[in-house]
Amino acid sequence: EPMQQSDFEGIYEAMEGCPVTIRFLDPPLHEFVPTEEADIAKLAQDMGKTVEDIKAIIAGLHEFNPMMGHRGCRLAVTYPEIAAMQTRAVIKAALKVQAAHPDWKMVPEIMIPLVGEVKELKYVKGVVVETADAIIKEAGSDMKYLVGTMIEIPRAAITADEIAKEAGFFSFGTNDLTQMTFGFSRDDAGKFLDAYYDRKIYENDPFAKLDQTGVGRLVEMAAKLGRGANPDLHLGICGEHGGDPSSVEFCHRTGLDYVSCSPFRVPIARLAAAQAAIKEA
């Protein structure tokens, strides 16, 4: 179920004014549709449609490979009203928390995922900016915000100089970037990767330890191209690689500003970042 304004207020409050990046529209569309008969019947009643109509729509949303299907920015291109709805929730929550904490400086960071073409980002960013600016103006506020993107498609890394012209920040989604670079399904690769380890084709699980030779080269390329086009570009990664010490050291060497990871891996990531800085010094 899409997050509401109150959800974002809770996030902002919990972070006590620290930077918060909100990723839009990420999961495949089919994850949001009902599957139980009772839920379908209720949705049909709420929308003034028949149960058969709703079932036909749900069937039409079926995808054979949803992780590479109708999700991310593609969903916002098809249904821009979803991007507008999420923007309203984020910005209104930020304004409310800012009013409650005048000493905080709220700067929401809105991240558009799965971009592979700069025109995709430009289109969705236009929806976000139009919606956000109207709300901020109506509130009589001068609150700033950033719109960035997740680099998780190889084409985005290769064309990062173009994408950086429309982005305030890059967050490398190394989980999906690994999946798409190797051509492995994250959900199915476990069935055959053990054979690769046994035969020393791969030394490590590429979804746990960043492949610096291949995927890492795309990250380095995108970082260099992006900062070349936009020197103020903030760079980071998110995903399980953000908690792996060797991957954190790689990010430090590459000039990334931050890593993001699962909460239970934060202590490891902090230690790895400190060790990387000491090693460099």
C-alpha positions in Angstrom: 0.0 0.0 0.0 1.5 3.4 -0.9 3.0 5.3 2.0 1.0 8.1 3.4 2.0 11.5 4.7 1.9 10.3 8.3 4.4 7.5 7.4 6.9 10.0 6.2 6.4 12.2 9.2 7.3 9.3 11.4 10.5 8.7 9.4 11.5 12.3 9.6 10.9 12.4 13.4 12.8 9.1 14.0 15.8 10.5 12.1 15.7 13.7 14.2 16.3 15.9 11.2 19.0 13.9 9.6 19.1 13.5 5.8 16.4 11.1 4.5 16.2 9.8 1.0 12.8 8.5 -0.1 12.8 6.0 -3.0 9.7 6.3 -5.2 7.7 3.7 -7.1 10.2 0.9 -6.8 8.3 -2.5 -6.4 6.7 -4.1 -9.4 3.2 -3.0 -10.0 1.7 -6.5 -9.5 2.7 -6.4 -5.8 0.0 -3.8 -5.2 -2.9 -5.6 -6.6 -5.3 -7.7 -4.5 -5.4 -11.5 -4.8 -8.0 -12.5 -2.3 -11.6 -12.6 -3.5 -12.8 -10.5 -0.6 -10.3 -7.8 -1.3 -11.2 -7.8 -5.0 -14.9 -7.5 -4.2 -14.2 -4.6 -1.8 -12.0 -2.8 -4.4 -14.7 -3.3 -7.0 -17.3 -1.7 -4.7 -15.0 1.2 -3.8 -14.3 1.9 -7.5 -17.8 1.4 -8.8 -16.7 -1.4 -11.0 -17.7 -5.1 -11.3 -15.6 -7.9 -9.9 -15.0 -9.1 -13.4 -13.7 -5.7 -14.4 -11.2 -5.7 -11.6 -10.1 -9.2 -12.3 -9.5 -8.3 -15.9 -7.3 -5.4 -14.9 -5.4 -7.6 -12.5 -4.8 -10.2 -15.2 -3.6 -7.5 -17.5 -0.9 -6.5 -15.0 0.6 -10.0 -14.9 4.3 -10.0 -15.9 6.6 -12.9 -16.6 9.7 -11.1 -15.2 8.3 -8.3 -12.9 11.7 -7.2 -11.5 12.6 -6.1 -15.0 9.0 -5.0 -15.9 6.5 -2.3 -14.9 8.2 -0.7 -12.0 10.3 2.3 -11.0 10.1 5.3 -13.3 8.2 3.2 -15.8 5.3 3.2 -13.5 5.4 7.0 -13.1 5.5 7.4 -16.9 2.4 5.3 -17.2 0.7 6.7 -14.1 2.2 10.1 -13.3 -0.6 10.6 -10.7 1.2 8.0 -8.5 4.4 10.1 -8.6 2.4 13.2 -7.8 0.6 11.4 -4.9 3.9 10.3 -3.4 5.4 13.8 -3.8 2.5 15.3 -1.9 3.0 12.9 0.9 6.7 13.5 1.2 6.6 17.3 0.9 3.6 17.8 3.2 5.2 15.6 5.8 8.4 17.5 5.6 6.6 20.9 6.0 4.7 19.6 9.0 7.8 18.3 10.7 9.7 21.5 9.8 7.0 23.5 11.5 7.2 21.4 14.6 11.0 21.7 14.7 12.1 25.2 13.5 15.7 24.4 14.4 15.9 21.5 11.9 16.6 22.1 8.2 14.4 19.8 6.2 15.8 18.9 2.8 13.8 15.9 1.4 15.7 13.8 -1.1 13.4 12.2 -3.6 14.9 9.3 -5.6 13.5 8.1 -8.9 14.6 4.4 -9.5 15.2 2.3 -12.6 16.1 5.2 -14.9 18.0 4.1 -18.0 17.3 7.1 -20.2 17.7 10.8 -19.2 14.3 11.6 -20.7 12.7 9.2 -18.3 14.1 11.1 -15.3 13.3 14.5 -16.9 9.7 13.5 -17.3 9.2 12.1 -13.8 11.2 14.9 -12.3 8.8 17.4 -14.0 5.9 15.8 -12.2 7.7 15.9 -8.9 8.9 19.5 -9.2 5.5 20.8 -10.4 3.7 19.1 -7.5 6.3 20.0 -4.8 6.8 23.6 -5.8 3.0 24.2 -5.7 2.7 22.8 -2.2 5.7 24.7 -0.9 4.5 28.0 -2.4 1.0 27.5 -0.9 2.6 26.9 2.5 4.6 30.1 2.2 7.8 28.2 2.7 11.2 28.3 1.1 12.1 24.7 1.9 14.5 23.1 -0.5 14.5 19.5 -1.8 16.5 17.3 -4.1 15.5 15.0 -6.9 17.9 12.3 -7.8 18.0 8.9 -9.3 19.1 5.3 -8.7 21.8 4.0 -11.0 20.9 0.3 -11.4 20.7 -0.2 -15.1 24.0 -0.5 -17.0 22.7 2.0 -19.6 22.3 4.6 -16.9 26.0 4.1 -15.8 27.2 4.4 -19.4 25.1 7.6 -20.0 25.7 9.0 -16.5 27.0 12.3 -17.8 23.6 13.0 -19.5 21.6 11.8 -16.5 23.6 13.9 -14.1 22.3 17.1 -15.8 18.9 16.3 -14.4 19.9 14.7 -11.1 20.8 16.2 -7.7 22.3 12.9 -6.6 23.1 9.3 -7.7 22.5 6.3 -5.5 23.9 3.1 -7.0 21.4 0.3 -6.6 24.1 -2.3 -6.6 21.7 -5.2 -6.0 19.9 -4.6 -9.3 23.0 -3.3 -11.1 24.7 -6.7 -10.3 21.6 -8.6 -11.4 21.4 -6.8 -14.8 25.2 -6.7 -15.4 25.6 -10.4 -14.8 22.2 -11.4 -16.3 21.5 -13.3 -13.1 18.1 -13.4 -11.4 18.7 -12.5 -7.7 15.8 -14.9 -6.8 17.1 -17.9 -8.8 20.9 -17.6 -9.0 21.3 -19.6 -5.8 20.3 -22.7 -7.7 23.5 -22.8 -9.7 26.0 -20.4 -8.1 27.3 -23.2 -5.7 28.6 -25.0 -8.8 30.5 -21.8 -9.8 32.1 -21.6 -6.4 33.1 -25.2 -6.4 34.8 -24.8 -9.8 36.4 -21.5 -8.8 34.6 -19.7 -11.6 33.5 -17.2 -8.9 35.2 -16.8 -5.6 32.3 -14.9 -3.9 28.6 -14.4 -4.1 28.3 -11.2 -6.4 25.1 -10.2 -4.5 27.0 -10.2 -1.2 30.4 -8.9 -2.2 30.5 -6.3 -4.9 32.1 -7.4 -8.2 34.7 -4.7 -8.4 36.1 -5.8 -11.8 32.8 -5.7 -13.7 30.0 -4.0 -11.8 32.5 -1.8 -9.9 33.9 -0.6 -13.3 30.4 0.6 -14.1 30.2 2.4 -10.8 33.5 4.1 -11.3 32.5 5.1 -14.8 29.2 6.6 -13.7 30.8 8.4 -10.8 33.4 10.0 -13.1 31.0 10.8 -15.9 28.4 12.1 -13.4 30.7 14.4 -11.5 32.2 15.6 -14.7 28.8 16.9 -15.8 27.6 18.0 -12.4 30.4 18.7 -9.9 27.9 19.1 -7.0 26.5 15.6 -7.6 26.2 13.5 -4.4 27.1 9.8 -4.8 26.3 6.8 -2.7 25.2 3.2 -2.9 22.3 1.3 -1.3 21.8 -2.5 -1.0 23.5 -5.3 0.8 26.9 -4.4 -0.6 26.7 -1.3 1.7 27.4 -3.6 4.6 30.3 -5.5 3.1 33.7 -4.2 4.3 35.6 -4.7 1.0 32.7 -3.1 -0.9 32.7 -0.1 1.5 36.4 0.3 1.0 35.9 0.3 -2.8 33.2 3.0 -2.5 35.6 5.1 -0.5 38.3 4.7 -3.1 35.9 5.6 -5.8 34.9 8.8 -4.1 31.4 8.0 -3.1 29.9 10.1 -0.2 28.0 7.5 1.6 26.8 3.9 1.8 23.4 2.7 2.8 22.6 -0.8 4.1 20.2 -2.9 6.2 20.0 -1.7 9.8 21.7 -4.7 11.3 24.8 -4.2 9.1 25.2 -0.5 10.0 27.9 -1.2 12.7 30.0 -3.2 10.2 29.6 -0.5 7.6 30.7 2.2 10.0 33.8 0.2 11.0 34.6 -0.5 7.4 34.3 3.1 6.5 36.6 4.2 9.3 39.2 1.5 8.4 39.1 2.6 4.7 39.7 6.3 5.7 42.6 5.3 8.0 44.1 3.0 5.3 44.0 5.9 2.8 45.6 8.3 5.3 
